[in-house]
Amino acid sequence: MSALLRVLAVLAVAGVVAVLAERPAPEARVAGGTLRGRWTRSRPSGRDVAAFEGIRYAKPPVDDLRFQPPVAADEPWTGVRAADKLGAVCPQRNFLAPGATAVEGSEDCLFLNVYRGDQSKPGLLPVMVMIHGGGFTNGASNIYGPEYLLDRDVVYVSINYRLFALGFLSTGDDVVPGNQGLKDMALALRWVRDNVRAFGGDPDNVTIFGESAGAASVHYLMLSPLTRGLFHRVIQMSGSALAPWALFQPAQARAKAVKLADALGCPSTQGSAALRDCLLTKSAEDIVKAEDALAQWASHPVVQFRPTVEPRGAGAFLDKHPAQVYADGGAHDVPVLTGVTSEEGCILATPIVEKAELLADLDKRFAEVASIIFYTDHLPRGVNDQVYATLRREYFGDRAVDLASVDELLQLTTDGFFSYSTLEAARLHARHLKSPVFLYELGRVGERSLALLLGATKETRPRYGVCHGDDLQYVFPTDAFFPQPPSASDEAFSRIFLDWFTTFALTGSPTTDGSWPAVKDTSTGTEYAFLDAPGLTVRRGFHNDRLARWSGLPVNAALAPGGGREHRDEL
């Protein structure tokens, strides 16, 4: 760009800022009082967007409210309350800074953001509520801005929820039943139902969507009795409640709470109340930093604390296995759009492949290391040895796990961590519910990729394909991840991708012409959409041969009600 063009660009931006600054700040009257937001702009068309940020939906979950269900922040106020700055993130390490050890954020973090376009279209708009990912450990609403979505006629909401042990600790009993983070989401959705009309949103047309742990979370929201009537469509990007990293049986949750207590010097043999009371005295920073003491191999298991089946009671978010919820008729009968990227396992494989010592250790101690990666180390060693000998033979044959078998490692981690459970969840939906479920695989390799944040270089990046998280760049600006702007081809595909998502939010189907078929309850021949430029191709058979390798394995006991119970004594 020439010096003159740079000057003109700066002047243009300055002009936009000046125009927005001259406008009176947008206001909205919600149940508690009046909020005053700020103006921003959508991308790429530059529509004016009213942004209301840092809206408190729950009281700070501190002191005696730590590890408890959220309490609504329903006290009214007089005058006008500022809602023009993002709220604090929940305590975590900055996952965008590799090797970061400092803990950022505050326990006073239960905020949400609402964005609406400044347009004169009559009537209420569809509402899209984003649940961020991050392995129930990291992430925040602040990362997923409104700029792309607000080029469309929707109201966009993003929320924070408690993370790691603060959000998902469970003692396996009534003392700390667990699922605090999921209960935060449920309360935020109640706030949306009660207040989104003030922003031009339709409370009777709410789509919840999320990626990775956010996708598993929206699946859980679809299975909970606490959320009935709060939303009407679901989009799951790369995750489900059936994924091996997404569910603790109560005994597993208890065992993890004990490990955390031991790491922080708290009593773990004097009962749940004593354990909880000691953890209440620890700082949020100390609790987050205890993640290091819980790692067993490199950074694995990646997800230390996760949702769990709670004791039955009026306040339980989930009191039975997800598959049992379907069988008992408890799943919300709403349309679902769900899918994966072609090489989801990149998120696991890349850090291993890019470090020679880790790759060599995986090859040498395959069953032991794989049982940690796939969350089955609680099973008897003989079971794991047999299972991973079978999987190694199926994926690698008699070859070593090395740089020559990266493709096979990607397939193994993609299938076991994401694809198999995504397909099983879609089949459960098709079997038990009347509403349609649509399945996709994103096969487009963009110019930017999460693999670059996981250790890949520009030279090695092509081997990792379409990584876990690579779909986010088509829905949100990824400035926080990648400083370089998107290419013209990526921007063009983003518009197509957003068409599918917003059409689904409006109609319950990702296409208006029926070109994307719904999943049928069949063990073979599942139809799905393969997404690539310039659009979609309908394919049949969702990697049947590969995913059949996982069917019936003991490691998939968590996919069925009561999964893992026969091995609880091993905990």
Secondary structure, DSSP 8 states (H G I E B T S, - for coil): --HHHHHHHHHHHHHHHHHHHHS---EEEETTEEEE-EEEE-SSS--EEEEEEEEE-B----GGGTTS---B-----SSEEE-BS-----SEE-TTSTT---EE--S---EEEEEEE-----S-EEEEEEE--STTTS--GGGS-STTGGGSS-EEEEE----HHHHH---SSSSS---HHHHHHHHHHHHHHHHGGGGTEEEEEEEEEEETHHHHHHHHHHH-GGGTTS-SEEEEES--TTSTTS-B-HHHHHHHHHHHHHHTT--SSS-HHHHHHHHHTS-HHHHHHTHHHH-SBTTBSS--S--B---SSTT-S--S-HHHHHHTT-S----EEEEEETBTTHHHHHHHHTSHHHHHHHHHTHHHHHHHHTT-TTS-HHHHHHHHHHHHHHHHTT--SSGGGHHHHHHHHHIIIIIHHHHHHHHHHHHH-SS-EEEEEE----SS-GGGGTT--TTTGGGG-SBTTTTGGGTS--TTT-SS---HHHHHHHHHHHHHHHHHHHHSSS-SSS-S----S-SS--EEEEEETTEEEEEESSSHHHHGGGTT-GGGGGGSTTTTGGGGGG-
